[in-house]
């Protein structure tokens, strides 16, 4: 739930498909499927009749109808999805062609709930310049104008990051541009941890008493396309990403390089995972939402923090949270987190970092950070840990926002 895309659906298609939906004929295989079992039965029935699967844009288009005010299916994604299966497939194929011509969008993968789309940049658009170049992004179909995850790709559809001329996984997602997402900023938790711990990455080996490199551990609740987990993993972190949706996990693995990046992608609920693991985290990233709030209400309750989060953290851990809400909601969550850490006798600073203006998102979006008290974080330490680290795109803009938002001695006293 990140960036609202500015590109509208082509009007000609919406009018055409709405008209067709109003003139539906009886489906060859019977009435529209209304449950998961019905969808499976319908799939095998159509396959046995030689009917090809629906075009890849089906779920995305259902979301456009369900999110369009005044549409008969506004607010009713499931109904729109079922009814659209009655439409002549050529109409949906025409929509895909129109989106390619007008927006450069190519549909690569889809289920009812998610779509993976490539944006083919027009000729002359420089890659990596203000979000330009070819990109791949993930959307939840019931919210089709919200980019969930994004990566830069090359002309062959491979994830690309230019580093010494070599292709590699783990480039930060674009902060601006047509398919940008500001939630790449969650990866700032890594340099904040490095700055807070003074980059202490060495500890005695249990076997021989000699020093060896310490591999910090990060846990991400809400994996999405695994773009942030990949950034951390390719920087040398041990990363576990927890994602409840099988469709999202499949997309992350097949189209966003989660397996190649060495991420431990776990199925399940984030709270249950934290309560069941014995491995402590140096960084915890919470990127979860319920369609309306981020984090969802279940993660805004103090019991979530005292019962699941705090017991799963090392003493000097850093937490980053995707936060969407007005000032009252931000202040409420900050106070809840402060009380939870105080009651657990874990002194910390809880503060919100605004999103850089270049991302062009509303002020409802920010990132909440929890950093250890006594670490003496300052602008110089953050700068040294952030610049040149490749954890986030537009490092300077993020660093300026973070250092400006960092609690000062006077603000701590208030």
C-alpha positions as CSV (number, residue, x, y, z in Angstrom):
1,X,0.0,0.0,0.0
2,X,2.4,2.6,-1.2
3,X,2.2,4.8,-4.1
4,X,-1.0,5.8,-5.9
5,X,-0.4,5.5,-9.6
6,X,-1.4,8.5,-11.6
7,X,-2.3,6.6,-14.8
8,X,-6.0,6.1,-15.1
9,X,-7.6,3.1,-16.8
10,X,-8.4,3.9,-20.4
11,X,-12.0,5.3,-20.6
12,X,-12.8,3.4,-23.8
13,X,-12.1,0.1,-22.1
14,X,-14.2,0.9,-19.0
15,X,-17.2,1.9,-21.0
16,X,-16.8,-1.2,-23.2
17,X,-16.5,-3.7,-20.4
18,X,-19.3,-2.1,-18.4
19,X,-21.6,-2.4,-21.4
20,X,-20.6,-6.0,-21.9
21,X,-21.2,-6.9,-18.3
22,X,-24.7,-5.5,-18.7
23,X,-25.3,-7.9,-21.6
24,X,-23.9,-11.1,-20.2
25,X,-24.8,-14.4,-21.8
26,X,-24.9,-17.6,-19.9
27,X,-21.5,-19.1,-19.4
28,X,-20.8,-22.4,-21.2
29,X,-19.9,-24.0,-17.9
30,X,-22.8,-22.7,-15.9
31,X,-23.2,-19.9,-13.4
32,X,-20.3,-17.8,-12.2
33,X,-18.1,-19.5,-9.5
34,X,-18.7,-18.0,-6.0
35,X,-16.3,-19.9,-3.8
36,X,-12.7,-21.2,-3.9
37,X,-14.0,-24.8,-4.6
38,X,-16.3,-23.5,-7.3
39,X,-13.3,-21.7,-9.0
40,X,-11.3,-25.0,-8.9
41,X,-14.2,-26.9,-10.4
42,X,-14.7,-24.2,-13.0
43,X,-11.0,-24.3,-14.0
44,X,-11.0,-28.0,-14.7
45,X,-14.4,-27.8,-16.5
46,X,-13.2,-25.0,-18.8
47,X,-9.9,-26.8,-19.4
48,X,-11.7,-30.0,-20.4
49,X,-13.7,-28.0,-22.9
50,X,-10.6,-26.5,-24.4
51,X,-11.4,-23.0,-23.1
52,X,-8.3,-20.9,-22.6
53,X,-7.6,-19.3,-19.2
54,X,-8.8,-15.7,-18.8
55,X,-6.4,-12.9,-19.8
56,X,-3.9,-11.9,-17.1
57,X,-5.5,-8.5,-16.5
58,X,-8.7,-10.0,-15.2
59,X,-8.1,-9.4,-11.5
60,X,-6.6,-6.0,-12.1
61,X,-9.6,-4.9,-14.2
62,X,-12.0,-6.2,-11.5
63,X,-10.2,-3.9,-9.0
64,X,-10.5,-1.0,-11.4
65,X,-14.3,-1.5,-11.5
66,X,-14.6,-2.1,-7.7
67,X,-12.6,1.0,-6.9
68,X,-14.4,3.4,-9.4
69,X,-17.0,5.6,-7.8
70,X,-20.4,5.3,-9.4
71,X,-19.6,1.9,-10.9
72,X,-22.3,-0.8,-10.3
73,X,-19.6,-2.9,-8.6
74,X,-17.9,-0.1,-6.6
75,X,-16.7,-1.6,-3.4
76,X,-17.6,-5.2,-4.5
77,X,-14.4,-6.7,-5.9
78,X,-15.5,-10.4,-5.6
79,X,-18.7,-9.7,-7.6
80,X,-16.8,-7.7,-10.2
81,X,-14.2,-10.5,-10.6
82,X,-16.9,-13.2,-11.1
83,X,-19.0,-11.1,-13.5
84,X,-15.9,-10.1,-15.6
85,X,-15.3,-13.8,-16.4
86,X,-18.5,-13.6,-18.5
87,X,-17.0,-10.9,-20.7
88,X,-15.6,-11.7,-24.1
89,X,-11.9,-12.3,-23.5
90,X,-11.1,-10.1,-26.4
91,X,-12.3,-7.1,-24.5
92,X,-9.7,-7.8,-21.8
93,X,-7.0,-8.5,-24.4
94,X,-7.8,-5.1,-26.0
95,X,-7.4,-3.5,-22.5
96,X,-4.0,-5.1,-22.2
97,X,-3.0,-3.8,-25.6
98,X,-4.3,-0.3,-24.7
99,X,-2.3,-0.3,-21.5
100,X,0.8,-1.3,-23.3
101,X,0.4,1.5,-25.8
102,X,-0.6,4.2,-23.3
103,X,1.4,3.3,-20.2
104,X,3.9,0.7,-21.3
105,X,2.4,-1.9,-19.0
106,X,2.8,-5.6,-19.7
107,X,1.0,-8.1,-17.5
108,X,3.4,-10.9,-16.5
109,X,1.5,-12.9,-13.8
110,X,-1.9,-12.8,-12.1
111,X,-4.1,-14.5,-9.7
112,X,-7.4,-13.3,-8.3
113,X,-5.6,-11.3,-5.6
114,X,-2.4,-10.1,-7.2
115,X,-0.9,-8.9,-10.4
116,X,2.8,-8.6,-11.5
117,X,3.2,-5.9,-14.2
118,X,6.2,-4.7,-16.1
119,X,6.5,-1.1,-17.2
120,X,8.4,-0.8,-20.4
121,X,10.0,2.7,-20.5
122,X,9.6,4.8,-23.6
123,X,12.6,5.3,-25.8
124,X,15.0,7.9,-24.5
125,X,13.9,7.6,-20.8
126,X,17.1,7.1,-18.8
127,X,17.1,4.2,-16.4
128,X,17.5,5.1,-12.8
129,X,16.7,8.8,-13.4
130,X,13.8,9.9,-11.2
131,X,12.4,6.4,-11.3
132,X,12.8,6.1,-15.1
133,X,13.6,2.9,-17.0
134,X,12.0,-0.5,-17.0
135,X,10.4,-1.6,-13.8
136,X,8.4,-4.5,-12.4
137,X,5.8,-3.9,-9.8
138,X,3.3,-5.9,-7.6
139,X,-0.2,-4.8,-6.9
140,X,-3.1,-6.2,-4.9
141,X,-5.9,-6.4,-7.4
142,X,-8.6,-5.0,-5.0
143,X,-6.3,-1.9,-4.8
144,X,-4.9,-1.7,-8.3
145,X,-3.6,1.9,-8.1
146,X,-1.4,1.2,-5.1
147,X,2.1,-0.1,-5.8
148,X,3.1,-2.7,-3.2
149,X,6.6,-3.6,-4.4
150,X,8.8,-2.4,-7.3
151,X,12.2,-3.3,-8.8
152,X,14.3,-2.1,-11.7
153,X,14.6,-4.6,-14.5
154,X,16.5,-4.7,-17.8
155,X,15.0,-5.2,-21.3
156,X,14.9,-9.0,-20.8
157,X,12.8,-8.7,-17.6
158,X,15.7,-9.4,-15.2
159,X,16.2,-7.5,-12.0
160,X,19.0,-5.1,-12.5
161,X,21.2,-2.9,-10.4
162,X,24.1,-1.2,-11.9
163,X,27.1,-1.8,-9.7
164,X,30.5,-1.8,-11.5
165,X,28.7,-2.9,-14.6
166,X,27.5,-6.1,-13.1
167,X,23.9,-7.4,-12.8
168,X,22.9,-8.2,-9.2
169,X,19.9,-8.6,-7.1
170,X,19.0,-6.3,-4.2
171,X,18.7,-2.8,-5.8
172,X,16.6,-0.5,-3.6
173,X,13.2,0.1,-5.1
174,X,12.6,3.4,-6.9
175,X,11.5,6.3,-4.7
176,X,10.0,8.4,-7.4
177,X,8.6,7.8,-10.9
178,X,5.5,6.1,-12.3
179,X,5.8,2.9,-10.3
180,X,7.7,4.1,-7.3
181,X,7.3,3.1,-3.6
182,X,8.5,5.0,-0.6
183,X,8.6,1.9,1.5
184,X,12.2,1.2,0.4
185,X,12.9,3.6,3.2
186,X,12.1,0.8,5.7
187,X,15.6,-0.5,4.9
188,X,17.0,2.6,6.7
189,X,16.6,0.4,9.9
190,X,19.8,-1.3,8.9
191,X,22.1,1.7,8.8
192,X,20.4,3.1,11.9
193,X,21.3,-0.2,13.7
194,X,24.8,0.1,12.4
195,X,25.1,3.7,13.7
196,X,23.4,2.9,17.0
197,X,25.8,-0.1,17.7
198,X,28.7,1.8,16.2
199,X,28.9,-0.9,13.5
200,X,30.0,-3.5,16.0
201,X,29.9,-6.5,13.7
202,X,32.5,-8.7,15.5
203,X,32.1,-11.0,18.4
204,X,34.2,-13.9,19.9
205,X,33.8,-17.3,18.2
206,X,32.4,-20.0,20.4
207,X,34.7,-22.6,18.8
208,X,38.2,-21.0,18.9
209,X,37.8,-17.7,20.8
210,X,38.9,-15.7,17.7
211,X,37.0,-12.8,16.3
212,X,34.8,-13.4,13.3
213,X,32.3,-11.3,11.4
214,X,28.9,-11.0,13.0
215,X,26.0,-11.4,10.6
216,X,23.1,-9.3,11.8
217,X,19.6,-10.7,11.6
218,X,16.5,-8.9,10.2
219,X,12.9,-10.0,10.4
220,X,10.3,-8.5,8.0
221,X,6.6,-8.9,8.7
222,X,4.8,-8.5,5.4
223,X,7.2,-9.6,2.7
224,X,5.4,-8.3,-0.3
225,X,7.6,-8.7,-3.3
226,X,10.6,-9.1,-1.0
227,X,12.3,-5.9,-2.3
228,X,13.4,-4.6,1.1
229,X,14.4,-8.1,2.3
230,X,16.5,-8.5,-0.8
231,X,18.3,-5.2,-0.1
232,X,19.2,-6.4,3.4
233,X,20.1,-9.9,2.3
234,X,22.4,-8.8,-0.5
235,X,24.1,-6.5,2.0
236,X,25.1,-9.5,4.1
237,X,22.2,-9.7,6.6
238,X,20.4,-12.9,7.5
239,X,16.8,-12.2,6.6
240,X,13.5,-13.9,7.4
241,X,10.5,-12.5,5.7
242,X,7.0,-13.6,6.9
243,X,4.1,-13.4,4.4
244,X,0.6,-15.0,5.0
245,X,-0.5,-14.8,1.3
246,X,0.5,-17.8,-0.9
247,X,-0.1,-15.7,-4.0
248,X,2.3,-13.0,-2.8
249,X,4.9,-15.5,-1.8
250,X,4.6,-17.1,-5.3
251,X,5.0,-13.7,-7.0
252,X,8.0,-12.8,-4.8
253,X,9.7,-16.1,-5.6
254,X,9.0,-16.3,-9.3
255,X,9.2,-12.6,-10.3
256,X,11.1,-10.7,-7.7
257,X,14.1,-12.9,-7.0
258,X,13.3,-13.8,-3.4
259,X,15.0,-17.3,-3.7
260,X,18.1,-16.0,-5.5
261,X,18.5,-13.3,-2.9
262,X,18.8,-15.9,-0.1
263,X,15.8,-14.8,1.8
264,X,14.1,-17.2,4.3
265,X,10.5,-16.7,3.1
266,X,8.1,-18.0,5.7
267,X,4.4,-18.6,5.4
268,X,2.3,-17.4,8.2
269,X,1.1,-14.6,10.5
270,X,3.7,-12.2,11.7
271,X,2.6,-12.2,15.4
272,X,2.6,-16.0,15.5
273,X,6.0,-16.2,14.0
274,X,7.5,-13.8,16.5
275,X,5.9,-15.7,19.4
276,X,7.2,-19.0,18.1
277,X,10.8,-18.1,17.2
278,X,13.7,-18.3,19.6
279,X,16.1,-16.4,17.2
280,X,16.4,-12.8,18.2
281,X,16.4,-10.0,15.7
282,X,18.7,-7.0,15.3
283,X,16.2,-5.3,13.1
284,X,12.4,-5.8,12.9
285,X,10.5,-4.3,10.0
286,X,6.7,-4.2,10.1
287,X,5.1,-3.7,6.7
288,X,1.6,-4.9,7.3
289,X,-1.8,-3.4,6.6
290,X,-5.4,-4.5,6.6
291,X,-6.6,-2.5,3.6
292,X,-7.3,0.6,5.7
293,X,-4.6,1.0,8.3
294,X,-0.9,0.4,8.4
295,X,-0.1,-1.2,10.7
296,X,-3.4,-2.9,11.2
297,X,-5.3,-2.5,14.4
298,X,-4.1,-5.8,15.8
299,X,-0.6,-4.5,15.6
300,X,-1.5,-1.2,17.2
301,X,-2.4,-2.8,20.5
302,X,0.1,-2.8,23.3
303,X,-0.2,-6.5,23.8
304,X,1.3,-7.1,20.3
305,X,4.4,-5.2,21.3
306,X,4.8,-6.6,24.8
307,X,3.8,-10.2,23.9
308,X,5.4,-10.6,20.5
309,X,7.7,-7.8,19.4
310,X,9.9,-7.0,22.4
311,X,10.7,-10.6,23.4
312,X,11.9,-11.2,19.9
313,X,14.5,-8.4,19.8
314,X,18.1,-8.1,20.8
315,X,18.7,-5.4,23.4
316,X,20.0,-2.8,20.9
317,X,17.6,-3.7,18.1
318,X,16.0,-1.2,15.7
319,X,12.4,-1.4,14.6
320,X,10.9,0.2,11.5
321,X,7.1,0.4,10.8
322,X,5.2,1.4,7.7
323,X,2.8,3.9,9.2
324,X,-0.3,5.3,7.5
325,X,-2.6,7.6,9.4
326,X,-3.3,11.2,10.4
327,X,-1.5,13.0,13.2
328,X,-3.8,11.6,15.9
329,X,-3.2,8.0,14.7
330,X,0.5,8.6,14.5
331,X,0.7,10.0,18.0
332,X,-1.5,7.2,19.4
333,X,0.8,4.5,17.9
334,X,3.9,6.3,19.1
335,X,2.5,6.5,22.7
336,X,1.5,2.8,22.6
337,X,5.0,1.7,21.5
338,X,6.7,4.0,24.1
339,X,4.6,2.5,26.9
340,X,5.3,-1.1,25.8
341,X,9.1,-0.6,25.8
342,X,9.0,1.4,29.0
343,X,7.0,-1.3,30.8
344,X,9.5,-3.9,29.5
345,X,12.3,-1.7,30.8
346,X,13.8,-1.4,27.4
347,X,14.7,2.3,27.1
348,X,14.3,3.6,23.5
349,X,13.4,6.5,21.3
350,X,10.2,6.3,19.2
351,X,10.0,8.8,16.4
352,X,8.5,9.2,12.9
353,X,10.5,10.0,9.8
354,X,8.6,11.8,7.0
355,X,8.8,10.6,3.4
356,X,11.0,12.8,1.2
357,X,9.0,15.2,-0.9
358,X,10.3,13.8,-4.1
359,X,8.2,10.6,-3.5
360,X,5.1,12.7,-3.9
361,X,3.0,10.9,-1.3
362,X,0.5,12.4,1.2
363,X,1.6,13.3,4.7
364,X,-0.4,10.4,6.0
365,X,2.6,8.3,5.1
366,X,5.6,8.1,7.3
367,X,8.0,5.5,8.9
368,X,8.0,5.0,12.6
369,X,11.4,4.0,14.1
370,X,12.3,2.6,17.4
371,X,16.0,3.1,18.3
372,X,17.9,2.3,21.5
373,X,18.4,5.0,24.0
374,X,22.0,5.7,24.9
375,X,23.3,4.9,21.4
376,X,23.9,8.6,20.9
377,X,22.7,8.6,17.4
378,X,23.5,11.8,15.6
379,X,23.6,13.2,12.0
380,X,27.2,12.3,11.6
381,X,26.8,8.6,12.6
382,X,23.7,8.2,10.4
383,X,25.5,9.9,7.5
384,X,28.5,7.6,7.8
385,X,26.3,4.5,8.0
386,X,23.9,5.5,5.2
387,X,25.8,7.2,2.4
388,X,27.2,4.8,-0.2
389,X,25.5,1.8,1.6
390,X,22.9,1.2,-1.2
391,X,20.2,0.4,1.4
392,X,17.9,3.1,0.0
393,X,17.5,5.1,-3.2
394,X,18.1,8.8,-2.8
395,X,20.2,8.3,0.3
396,X,20.8,12.1,0.8
397,X,17.0,12.9,0.9
398,X,16.3,10.1,3.3
399,X,19.2,11.0,5.5
400,X,18.1,14.6,5.7
401,X,14.6,13.6,6.8
402,X,15.9,11.1,9.3
403,X,18.4,13.4,10.9
404,X,15.8,16.2,11.1
405,X,13.3,13.9,12.8
406,X,15.7,12.3,15.2
407,X,14.9,13.1,18.8
408,X,17.0,15.8,20.4
409,X,17.9,16.2,24.1
410,X,15.3,19.0,24.3
411,X,12.6,16.9,22.6
412,X,13.3,13.9,24.9
413,X,12.7,16.1,27.9
414,X,9.3,17.1,26.8
